């Protein structure tokens, strides 16, 4: 059976709405810079509260999922490819900022999407 693009998109959309536990080591904001031809991943720390929500460790405030949030990142990783970025984060960083395997898999998928956007000249929006 051949899967059409819309079938694959529907599967991904459904899976994007599942519950996931947040990584206690933090989260990443991923973006690309077409001029520099680089993929960037800014890492932000957080604490997970008793309700499973990400909380700013400095203020104790819940970090909203949508909207603009003014926070200071702890590290910025960059790479020319998804693989290069993954190696920097998962293999070369002494205290890896990712503790959950599903978080690592998500980052790998997003880095590949960002790389594809970089190569094709298209816009990248993190899922």
C-alpha positions as CSV (number, residue, x, y, z in Angstrom):
1,X,0.0,0.0,0.0
2,X,1.4,3.4,-1.0
3,X,1.3,6.1,1.6
4,X,0.6,9.5,0.2
5,X,2.1,12.7,1.6
6,X,-1.2,13.6,3.2
7,X,-1.3,10.2,4.9
8,X,2.2,10.7,6.3
9,X,1.3,14.2,7.4
10,X,-1.9,12.9,9.1
11,X,0.2,10.3,11.0
12,X,2.7,12.9,12.1
13,X,0.0,15.3,13.1
14,X,-1.7,12.7,15.2
15,X,1.5,11.6,16.9
16,X,2.5,15.3,17.6
17,X,-0.5,15.5,19.9
18,X,0.4,12.7,22.2
19,X,1.4,13.2,25.8
20,X,5.1,13.3,26.5
21,X,7.0,13.8,29.7
22,X,9.3,16.8,29.6
23,X,13.0,16.4,29.9
24,X,14.2,17.6,33.3
25,X,17.5,18.8,31.8
26,X,15.7,21.4,29.7
27,X,14.5,22.2,26.2
28,X,15.8,23.5,22.9
29,X,14.7,26.3,20.5
30,X,15.9,25.3,17.0
31,X,16.3,27.7,14.1
32,X,18.4,28.1,11.0
33,X,20.4,30.9,9.5
34,X,20.4,30.8,5.7
35,X,23.2,33.4,5.4
36,X,25.5,31.5,7.7
37,X,24.2,28.1,6.4
38,X,24.0,26.8,10.0
39,X,21.4,25.1,12.2
40,X,21.3,26.4,15.7
41,X,19.9,24.9,18.9
42,X,19.6,27.1,22.0
43,X,19.4,25.1,25.2
44,X,17.3,26.4,28.1
45,X,17.2,24.8,31.6
46,X,14.0,24.1,33.4
47,X,12.6,22.2,36.4
48,X,9.6,19.9,36.1
49,X,7.0,20.6,38.8
50,X,4.6,18.1,40.5
51,X,2.1,18.6,37.7
52,X,4.6,17.7,35.0
53,X,5.0,21.3,33.8
54,X,8.2,23.0,32.9
55,X,9.1,25.8,35.4
56,X,11.7,28.5,35.1
57,X,14.3,27.5,37.8
58,X,15.0,31.2,38.6
59,X,11.5,32.5,39.0
60,X,9.4,29.4,39.7
61,X,7.0,30.4,37.0
62,X,5.5,27.9,34.6
63,X,7.0,28.3,31.1
64,X,4.2,28.8,28.6
65,X,4.1,26.6,25.5
66,X,3.0,29.4,23.2
67,X,3.9,33.0,22.9
68,X,7.1,35.0,23.5
69,X,9.0,34.1,26.6
70,X,12.0,36.1,27.8
71,X,14.6,33.6,29.1
72,X,18.3,33.3,29.0
73,X,19.7,30.2,27.2
74,X,22.5,28.2,28.8
75,X,24.2,27.1,25.6
76,X,24.0,27.5,21.9
77,X,25.0,24.6,19.7
78,X,25.4,25.0,16.0
79,X,26.2,22.7,13.0
80,X,26.2,22.5,9.3
81,X,24.2,19.2,9.3
82,X,21.9,17.4,11.6
83,X,24.6,14.8,12.2
84,X,27.2,17.3,13.1
85,X,24.8,19.0,15.6
86,X,23.8,15.6,17.2
87,X,27.5,14.7,17.6
88,X,28.2,18.0,19.3
89,X,25.3,17.7,21.7
90,X,25.2,13.9,22.4
91,X,28.9,12.9,22.1
92,X,31.0,15.9,22.7
93,X,29.2,17.7,25.5
94,X,30.5,16.3,28.9
95,X,27.2,16.8,30.7
96,X,24.7,16.0,28.0
97,X,21.7,18.3,28.2
98,X,19.3,15.5,27.2
99,X,18.2,12.7,29.5
100,X,15.2,11.2,27.8
101,X,15.5,9.0,24.7
102,X,12.2,10.3,23.2
103,X,13.7,13.8,23.6
104,X,16.8,12.8,21.7
105,X,14.8,11.1,19.0
106,X,12.7,14.3,18.6
107,X,15.8,16.5,18.4
108,X,17.2,14.2,15.7
109,X,14.0,14.5,13.6
110,X,13.9,18.2,14.1
111,X,17.6,18.7,13.1
112,X,17.0,16.7,9.9
113,X,13.9,18.9,9.1
114,X,16.0,22.0,9.8
115,X,18.8,20.6,7.5
116,X,16.3,20.0,4.7
117,X,15.0,23.5,5.0
118,X,18.5,24.9,5.0
119,X,19.5,22.9,1.9
120,X,16.3,23.8,0.0
121,X,16.2,27.4,1.1
122,X,12.8,27.0,2.7
123,X,11.6,28.3,6.0
124,X,12.0,26.1,9.1
125,X,9.4,26.1,11.9
126,X,10.1,23.8,14.9
127,X,7.4,21.2,15.6
